[in-house]
Amino acid sequence: MILEILKNIVIEAGNSALSDFGKFNAEFKTDNSPVTKADYNVQKFLKTRLSAIFPRYKFLAEEDCEPPDVFTENDYIWVIDPIDGTDAFREGIPIWGVSVGLVHKFQPVMGIFYMPCTNMVFYCDCDGKNAFENGRLIDTKDIQRSTNIFAPSDLSKFFKVNYNLKIRSLGSTAAHICFLARGAGCGAIINGHPWDIAAAMAILKASGGNIFSLSGTPFEFSSILSTNTQSEFLVASPDGKMPSFIDHFKLK
């Protein structure tokens, strides 16, 4: 029941942003990344609605960050990206979404990612054992995965690439990870802040996948939650094993 309520809140938040979709209006933050009126409005809506249901839970949201030293291991923390893929959103490209993750003991335990333009909602149940796309269980036993690799658009600035199969960049870290979970790729190279990763990581792990450092060690979400910084480059895997394709990507 509570998961349905949370999904409906995230869907309502995403749909509320559609009136500003594709209008090119944006400010630019100190790191030169764009932020739109919709980012602020969606974030305010989510904080208001979630606080009413879970008044003791804390928040880490992209446009209004609490300092990470306010969090303790026992806290439940909503980690929110109001619009993951702001560039695509303002430019009228339909690959963007609202990302809401729940973190406990410094690890993502639940996530919802909703893409309004495609009416796709990815989520996992609250015990992290199952992942879903539009209500359909993502069953990895029945998935024949593609050979796509998802990667950031500026990949060539950081990596020398010797890979002959398809590399896709959709402009949304959460979308890359969620599409990977549902079988649309064999891996992803990602880097992001806690709000870029939290929800999608919970969904990926519930579907049987995981995220690793480039050296092959499992990624610890707490490493970026505690500093509120962008991660180093990471590798997302759909089957929980370090994918071999990474041997074709060398950091410059």
VEXROKE-664750 format. One record per residue: residue in three letters; x, y, z of N, C-alpha, C in turn. Coordinates in steps of 0.2 Angstrom, whole numbers, plus 5000, padded with zeros to 4 digits. Layout:
("Ala",(X,Y,Z),(X,Y,Z),(X,Y,Z))
...
//
This chain:
("Met",(5004,4994,5000),(5000,5000,5000),(5004,5006,5000))
("Ile",(5009,5007,5004),(5013,5013,5005),(5017,5014,4999))
("Leu",(5020,5008,4995),(5023,5009,4989),(5019,5012,4984))
("Glu",(5013,5010,4983),(5008,5013,4978),(5007,5020,4980))
("Ile",(5007,5022,4986),(5006,5029,4988),(5012,5033,4986))
("Leu",(5018,5030,4987),(5024,5034,4985),(5025,5034,4977))
("Lys",(5023,5029,4974),(5023,5029,4966),(5019,5035,4964))
("Asn",(5013,5035,4967),(5008,5040,4964),(5011,5047,4966))
("Ile",(5014,5048,4971),(5017,5055,4973),(5022,5057,4968))
("Val",(5027,5052,4966),(5032,5053,4961),(5029,5054,4954))
("Ile",(5024,5051,4952),(5021,5052,4946),(5018,5058,4945))
("Glu",(5014,5060,4951),(5011,5067,4951),(5016,5072,4950))
("Ala",(5022,5072,4954),(5027,5076,4953),(5030,5077,4946))
("Gly",(5031,5071,4943),(5034,5071,4936),(5029,5075,4931))
("Asn",(5023,5073,4932),(5018,5076,4927),(5017,5083,4928))
("Ser",(5018,5086,4934),(5018,5093,4935),(5023,5097,4932))
("Ala",(5029,5094,4930),(5034,5097,4926),(5033,5098,4919))
("Leu",(5028,5094,4916),(5027,5094,4909),(5025,5100,4906))
("Ser",(5022,5105,4910),(5021,5111,4907),(5027,5116,4905))
("Asp",(5032,5114,4908),(5039,5118,4907),(5043,5114,4903))
("Phe",(5041,5108,4900),(5046,5104,4896),(5047,5107,4890))
("Gly",(5054,5107,4888),(5056,5110,4881),(5056,5117,4880))
("Lys",(5056,5121,4886),(5055,5128,4885),(5062,5132,4885))
("Phe",(5067,5128,4886),(5074,5131,4886),(5076,5135,4892))
("Asn",(5071,5137,4896),(5073,5142,4901),(5077,5138,4907))
("Ala",(5082,5141,4908),(5086,5138,4914),(5091,5144,4917))
("Glu",(5093,5143,4923),(5098,5146,4926),(5104,5142,4926))
("Phe",(5110,5144,4928),(5116,5140,4928),(5119,5141,4935))
("Lys",(5120,5135,4938),(5123,5135,4945),(5131,5136,4944))
("Thr",(5134,5136,4950),(5141,5138,4950),(5145,5133,4947))
("Asp",(5143,5127,4946),(5147,5122,4942),(5145,5121,4935))
("Asn",(5141,5127,4933),(5139,5127,4926),(5134,5122,4924))
("Ser",(5131,5119,4928),(5125,5114,4926),(5119,5118,4927))
("Pro",(5114,5116,4922),(5108,5120,4922),(5103,5118,4927))
("Val",(5098,5123,4929),(5093,5121,4934),(5087,5126,4931))
("Thr",(5081,5122,4931),(5075,5126,4929),(5070,5127,4935))
("Lys",(5065,5131,4933),(5060,5132,4938),(5057,5125,4940))
("Ala",(5056,5121,4935),(5053,5114,4937),(5057,5110,4942))
("Asp",(5064,5111,4941),(5068,5107,4946),(5066,5109,4954))
("Tyr",(5065,5116,4955),(5063,5119,4961),(5056,5117,4963))
("Asn",(5052,5117,4958),(5045,5116,4960),(5044,5108,4962))
("Val",(5047,5104,4958),(5046,5097,4959),(5049,5095,4966))
("Gln",(5055,5098,4967),(5058,5096,4973),(5054,5099,4979))
("Lys",(5051,5105,4979),(5047,5107,4984),(5041,5103,4985))
("Phe",(5038,5101,4980),(5032,5096,4980),(5034,5090,4984))
("Leu",(5039,5087,4982),(5041,5080,4985),(5042,5081,4992))
("Lys",(5046,5086,4994),(5048,5087,5001),(5042,5088,5005))
("Thr",(5037,5092,5002),(5031,5093,5006),(5027,5087,5007))
("Arg",(5026,5083,5002),(5021,5077,5002),(5025,5072,5006))
("Leu",(5031,5071,5005),(5034,5065,5009),(5035,5067,5016))
("Ser",(5036,5073,5018),(5037,5075,5025),(5030,5074,5029))
("Ala",(5025,5075,5025),(5018,5074,5028),(5017,5067,5030))
("Ile",(5020,5062,5026),(5019,5055,5028),(5025,5052,5032))
("Phe",(5031,5055,5032),(5036,5052,5035),(5040,5058,5039))
("Pro",(5037,5061,5044),(5039,5068,5047),(5046,5067,5050))
("Arg",(5049,5061,5051),(5055,5060,5054),(5061,5059,5049))
("Tyr",(5059,5058,5043),(5064,5056,5038),(5068,5062,5036))
("Lys",(5074,5062,5034),(5078,5067,5032),(5078,5068,5024))
("Phe",(5081,5073,5022),(5081,5074,5015),(5088,5076,5012))
("Leu",(5090,5073,5007),(5096,5076,5003),(5093,5076,4996))
("Ala",(5093,5083,4993),(5090,5084,4987),(5095,5089,4983))
("Glu",(5095,5088,4977),(5100,5091,4973),(5100,5099,4973))
("Glu",(5094,5102,4973),(5093,5109,4973),(5093,5112,4980))
("Asp",(5093,5108,4986),(5093,5111,4992),(5096,5106,4997))
("Cys",(5102,5106,4997),(5106,5100,5001),(5107,5102,5008))
("Glu",(5105,5097,5012),(5107,5097,5019),(5115,5095,5019))
("Pro",(5119,5098,5024),(5126,5096,5024),(5126,5088,5026))
("Pro",(5130,5084,5024),(5130,5077,5025),(5131,5075,5032))
("Asp",(5135,5080,5036),(5136,5078,5043),(5130,5078,5047))
("Val",(5124,5080,5045),(5118,5079,5049),(5115,5072,5049))
("Phe",(5118,5068,5045),(5115,5061,5044),(5119,5056,5049))
("Thr",(5115,5052,5052),(5118,5046,5055),(5116,5040,5052))
("Glu",(5119,5034,5054),(5118,5028,5051),(5110,5026,5052))
("Asn",(5107,5027,5057),(5100,5025,5058),(5095,5029,5055))
("Asp",(5097,5035,5052),(5092,5039,5048),(5090,5036,5042))
("Tyr",(5083,5037,5041),(5080,5036,5034),(5081,5043,5030))
("Ile",(5084,5042,5024),(5085,5049,5021),(5082,5048,5014))
("Trp",(5078,5053,5012),(5075,5053,5005),(5081,5057,5001))
("Val",(5083,5053,4996),(5088,5056,4991),(5085,5058,4984))
("Ile",(5084,5064,4983),(5080,5066,4977),(5084,5070,4972))
("Asp",(5082,5068,4966),(5084,5072,4960),(5078,5074,4957))
("Pro",(5075,5080,4957),(5069,5082,4955),(5068,5081,4947))
("Ile",(5073,5083,4944),(5073,5081,4936),(5080,5078,4935))
("Asp",(5081,5072,4934),(5087,5069,4932),(5087,5069,4924))
("Gly",(5092,5073,4921),(5092,5075,4914),(5089,5082,4913))
("Thr",(5092,5087,4916),(5089,5093,4916),(5090,5096,4909))
("Asp",(5096,5095,4906),(5098,5097,4899),(5093,5094,4894))
("Ala",(5091,5088,4894),(5086,5085,4890),(5079,5088,4891))
("Phe",(5078,5089,4897),(5071,5092,4899),(5070,5099,4896))
("Arg",(5075,5103,4897),(5074,5110,4894),(5075,5110,4887))
("Glu",(5078,5105,4884),(5079,5105,4876),(5073,5102,4873))
("Gly",(5069,5099,4877),(5063,5095,4873),(5065,5088,4871))
("Ile",(5070,5085,4874),(5071,5078,4873),(5068,5074,4879))
("Pro",(5064,5069,4877),(5060,5066,4882),(5064,5061,4887))
("Ile",(5070,5061,4887),(5074,5056,4892),(5076,5060,4898))
("Trp",(5071,5060,4903),(5072,5063,4909),(5067,5061,4914))
("Gly",(5068,5061,4920),(5064,5059,4925),(5065,5061,4932))
("Val",(5060,5059,4936),(5060,5061,4943),(5063,5055,4947))
("Ser",(5068,5056,4951),(5071,5051,4955),(5071,5052,4962))
("Val",(5068,5047,4965),(5067,5047,4973),(5070,5040,4976))
("Gly",(5075,5041,4979),(5078,5035,4983),(5077,5036,4990))
("Leu",(5077,5030,4994),(5077,5030,5001),(5083,5026,5003))
("Val",(5087,5030,5008),(5093,5027,5010),(5092,5026,5018))
("His",(5095,5020,5020),(5095,5018,5027),(5102,5015,5028))
("Lys",(5105,5016,5034),(5111,5014,5035),(5116,5015,5030))
("Phe",(5115,5021,5027),(5119,5024,5022),(5119,5020,5015))
("Gln",(5114,5016,5014),(5114,5012,5008),(5107,5013,5005))
("Pro",(5106,5013,4998),(5099,5014,4995),(5095,5007,4997))
("Val",(5089,5008,4999),(5085,5002,5001),(5079,5002,4997))
("Met",(5077,5008,4993),(5071,5008,4989),(5072,5014,4984))
("Gly",(5069,5013,4978),(5069,5018,4973),(5064,5018,4968))
("Ile",(5062,5024,4966),(5057,5025,4961),(5060,5030,4956))
("Phe",(5059,5029,4950),(5061,5033,4944),(5056,5033,4939))
("Tyr",(5053,5039,4938),(5047,5040,4933),(5049,5045,4928))
("Met",(5048,5042,4922),(5049,5046,4916),(5043,5048,4912))
("Pro",(5041,5055,4914),(5034,5057,4911),(5033,5056,4904))
("Cys",(5038,5058,4900),(5036,5058,4893),(5035,5051,4890))
("Thr",(5038,5046,4893),(5037,5040,4890),(5033,5036,4894))
("Asn",(5030,5039,4900),(5026,5035,4905),(5029,5029,4907))
("Met",(5035,5029,4909),(5038,5023,4912),(5040,5024,4919))
("Val",(5038,5020,4923),(5040,5020,4930),(5044,5014,4932))
("Phe",(5050,5015,4935),(5054,5009,4937),(5054,5010,4945))
("Tyr",(5054,5004,4948),(5054,5004,4956),(5056,4998,4958))
("Cys",(5057,4997,4965),(5058,4991,4968),(5054,4991,4975))
("Asp",(5053,4985,4977),(5049,4985,4983),(5053,4986,4989))
("Cys",(5050,4987,4995),(5053,4990,5000),(5058,4986,5004))
("Asp",(5058,4979,5002),(5063,4975,5005),(5069,4974,5000))
("Gly",(5068,4977,4994),(5074,4977,4989),(5075,4970,4986))
("Lys",(5069,4966,4985),(5070,4959,4983),(5067,4959,4975))
("Asn",(5063,4964,4973),(5061,4963,4967),(5061,4970,4964))
("Ala",(5062,4971,4957),(5062,4977,4953),(5056,4976,4948))
("Phe",(5053,4982,4946),(5047,4982,4942),(5048,4988,4937))
("Glu",(5045,4987,4931),(5044,4992,4926),(5037,4992,4924))
("Asn",(5033,4998,4926),(5026,4999,4925),(5022,4993,4927))
("Gly",(5024,4991,4933),(5020,4985,4937),(5022,4978,4935))
("Arg",(5027,4978,4930),(5029,4971,4927),(5035,4969,4931))
("Leu",(5036,4963,4934),(5042,4961,4937),(5047,4961,4932))
("Ile",(5053,4963,4934),(5059,4963,4929),(5062,4956,4931))
("Asp",(5061,4951,4927),(5064,4944,4928),(5070,4943,4924))
("Thr",(5076,4943,4927),(5082,4943,4924),(5083,4936,4921))
("Lys",(5079,4931,4923),(5080,4924,4920),(5077,4924,4913))
("Asp",(5073,4929,4911),(5070,4929,4905),(5072,4934,4900))
("Ile",(5078,4938,4902),(5080,4943,4898),(5086,4941,4894))
("Gln",(5085,4942,4887),(5091,4942,4883),(5094,4949,4882))
("Arg",(5099,4950,4885),(5102,4957,4885),(5105,4959,4879))
("Ser",(5104,4965,4877),(5108,4968,4871),(5115,4970,4873))
("Thr",(5119,4972,4868),(5126,4973,4869),(5127,4980,4870))
("Asn",(5122,4984,4871),(5123,4992,4872),(5127,4993,4878))
("Ile",(5131,4998,4878),(5135,5001,4884),(5132,5008,4885))
("Phe",(5129,5010,4890),(5127,5016,4892),(5133,5020,4895))
("Ala",(5134,5026,4893),(5140,5030,4895),(5138,5038,4895))
("Pro",(5142,5042,4899),(5141,5049,4899),(5143,5052,4892))
("Ser",(5140,5058,4890),(5141,5061,4883),(5148,5063,4883))
("Asp",(5151,5064,4888),(5158,5067,4888),(5163,5061,4889))
("Leu",(5161,5055,4887),(5166,5049,4889),(5173,5050,4886))
("Ser",(5173,5053,4880),(5179,5053,4876),(5184,5058,4879))
("Lys",(5182,5063,4884),(5187,5067,4887),(5191,5063,4892))
("Phe",(5188,5058,4895),(5191,5054,4900),(5194,5047,4899))
("Phe",(5191,5044,4893),(5193,5037,4892),(5196,5037,4885))
("Lys",(5201,5032,4884),(5202,5030,4877),(5198,5023,4876))
("Val",(5195,5023,4870),(5190,5018,4870),(5191,5014,4864))
("Asn",(5192,5007,4865),(5193,5002,4859),(5187,4997,4860))
("Tyr",(5181,4999,4858),(5175,4995,4859),(5171,4996,4852))
("Asn",(5169,4990,4849),(5166,4990,4843),(5159,4990,4843))
("Leu",(5156,4989,4849),(5148,4988,4849),(5145,4995,4851))
("Lys",(5139,4995,4852),(5136,5002,4853),(5137,5005,4859))
("Ile",(5138,5011,4859),(5139,5015,4865),(5133,5021,4865))
("Arg",(5129,5021,4870),(5123,5025,4870),(5124,5030,4876))
("Ser",(5122,5036,4874),(5122,5042,4880),(5115,5045,4879))
("Leu",(5111,5044,4884),(5104,5046,4884),(5103,5053,4888))
("Gly",(5108,5055,4892),(5108,5061,4896),(5105,5060,4903))
("Ser",(5104,5054,4905),(5101,5053,4912),(5104,5047,4915))
("Thr",(5108,5048,4920),(5111,5043,4924),(5106,5038,4926))
("Ala",(5101,5040,4929),(5096,5035,4932),(5093,5031,4926))
("Ala",(5091,5035,4921),(5089,5031,4915),(5093,5026,4912))
("His",(5100,5027,4912),(5105,5022,4910),(5105,5016,4915))
("Ile",(5104,5017,4921),(5104,5012,4926),(5098,5008,4925))
("Cys",(5092,5011,4925),(5086,5008,4925),(5085,5004,4918))
("Phe",(5087,5007,4913),(5086,5003,4906),(5091,4997,4906))
("Leu",(5097,4998,4910),(5101,4992,4910),(5098,4986,4914))
("Ala",(5094,4988,4920),(5091,4983,4924),(5086,4979,4920))
("Arg",(5083,4983,4915),(5077,4979,4912),(5079,4976,4905))
("Gly",(5086,4976,4904),(5089,4972,4899),(5091,4975,4893))
("Ala",(5091,4982,4893),(5093,4986,4887),(5100,4987,4886))
("Gly",(5104,4984,4890),(5111,4984,4889),(5115,4979,4893))
("Cys",(5122,4979,4892),(5126,4974,4896),(5130,4978,4901))
("Gly",(5130,4984,4901),(5133,4988,4906),(5133,4995,4905))
("Ala",(5135,4999,4910),(5136,5006,4910),(5142,5009,4913))
("Ile",(5144,5014,4911),(5149,5018,4914),(5146,5024,4917))
("Ile",(5146,5026,4923),(5143,5031,4926),(5147,5035,4931))
("Asn",(5145,5041,4932),(5148,5045,4938),(5142,5050,4940))
("Gly",(5142,5051,4946),(5136,5055,4948),(5136,5057,4956))
("His",(5132,5061,4957),(5131,5063,4964),(5126,5058,4968))
("Pro",(5125,5058,4974),(5121,5054,4977),(5114,5054,4974))
("Trp",(5111,5060,4973),(5104,5060,4970),(5104,5057,4963))
("Asp",(5109,5057,4959),(5109,5054,4953),(5109,5046,4953))
("Ile",(5111,5043,4958),(5112,5036,4959),(5108,5032,4963))
("Ala",(5105,5036,4969),(5102,5032,4974),(5096,5028,4972))
("Ala",(5091,5031,4969),(5085,5027,4967),(5087,5021,4962))
("Ala",(5091,5023,4957),(5092,5018,4952),(5096,5013,4954))
("Met",(5101,5014,4959),(5105,5009,4962),(5101,5004,4966))
("Ala",(5096,5006,4969),(5091,5001,4973),(5088,4997,4968))
("Ile",(5085,5000,4962),(5082,4996,4957),(5086,4991,4954))
("Leu",(5092,4993,4952),(5097,4989,4949),(5099,4983,4953))
("Lys",(5100,4984,4960),(5102,4979,4964),(5096,4974,4966))
("Ala",(5090,4977,4966),(5084,4972,4966),(5083,4968,4960))
("Ser",(5085,4970,4955),(5085,4966,4948),(5090,4961,4948))
("Gly",(5095,4961,4952),(5101,4957,4952),(5107,4960,4950))
("Gly",(5108,4966,4948),(5114,4970,4946),(5117,4973,4952))
("Asn",(5123,4976,4950),(5127,4980,4955),(5131,4985,4952))
("Ile",(5134,4989,4956),(5139,4994,4954),(5146,4993,4957))
("Phe",(5151,4994,4953),(5158,4993,4955),(5162,4999,4953))
("Ser",(5168,4999,4957),(5173,5004,4955),(5176,5001,4949))
("Leu",(5181,5005,4945),(5184,5003,4939),(5189,4997,4941))
("Ser",(5191,4997,4947),(5195,4991,4949),(5192,4985,4951))
("Gly",(5185,4985,4951),(5181,4979,4952),(5178,4978,4959))
("Thr",(5180,4982,4963),(5177,4982,4970),(5170,4985,4970))
("Pro",(5165,4982,4974),(5159,4984,4974),(5158,4991,4977))
("Phe",(5154,4995,4974),(5154,5003,4975),(5150,5003,4982))
("Glu",(5153,5007,4986),(5150,5009,4993),(5146,5016,4992))
("Phe",(5140,5016,4992),(5136,5022,4991),(5138,5027,4997))
("Ser",(5139,5024,5003),(5141,5029,5008),(5147,5033,5007))
("Ser",(5151,5031,5002),(5157,5035,5001),(5155,5042,4998))
("Ile",(5150,5042,4994),(5148,5049,4991),(5142,5052,4996))
("Leu",(5139,5048,4999),(5134,5051,5004),(5137,5055,5009))
("Ser",(5143,5053,5012),(5146,5056,5018),(5149,5062,5016))
("Thr",(5151,5063,5009),(5154,5069,5007),(5150,5073,5002))
("Asn",(5144,5071,5000),(5140,5074,4996),(5144,5077,4989))
("Thr",(5148,5072,4987),(5152,5074,4981),(5150,5069,4975))
("Gln",(5153,5071,4969),(5152,5067,4964),(5156,5061,4964))
("Ser",(5154,5055,4962),(5158,5049,4962),(5163,5049,4957))
("Glu",(5168,5045,4958),(5173,5043,4953),(5169,5039,4947))
("Phe",(5172,5038,4942),(5169,5033,4937),(5168,5026,4940))
("Leu",(5162,5024,4938),(5159,5017,4941),(5157,5013,4935))
("Val",(5156,5007,4936),(5153,5002,4931),(5147,4999,4934))
("Ala",(5142,5000,4930),(5135,4997,4932),(5135,4990,4929))
("Ser",(5133,4985,4932),(5133,4978,4929),(5126,4975,4930))
("Pro",(5123,4972,4925),(5116,4970,4926),(5115,4963,4929))
("Asp",(5121,4960,4930),(5121,4953,4933),(5125,4952,4940))
("Gly",(5127,4958,4942),(5130,4958,4949),(5138,4956,4948))
("Lys",(5140,4955,4942),(5147,4953,4941),(5151,4959,4937))
("Met",(5157,4960,4938),(5161,4965,4935),(5161,4963,4927))
("Pro",(5158,4967,4923),(5158,4966,4916),(5165,4966,4912))
("Ser",(5166,4962,4908),(5173,4962,4904),(5174,4967,4899))
("Phe",(5168,4971,4897),(5169,4976,4892),(5173,4982,4895))
("Ile",(5174,4982,4901),(5178,4988,4904),(5185,4988,4902))
("Asp",(5187,4982,4900),(5194,4981,4898),(5196,4985,4892))
("His",(5190,4987,4888),(5191,4991,4882),(5191,4999,4883))
("Phe",(5190,5001,4890),(5190,5008,4891),(5195,5009,4896))
("Lys",(5200,5014,4894),(5206,5015,4898),(5205,5023,4900))
("Leu",(5206,5024,4906),(5206,5031,4908),(5212,5035,4905))
("Lys",(5211,5041,4903),(5217,5045,4900),(5221,5047,4906))
//
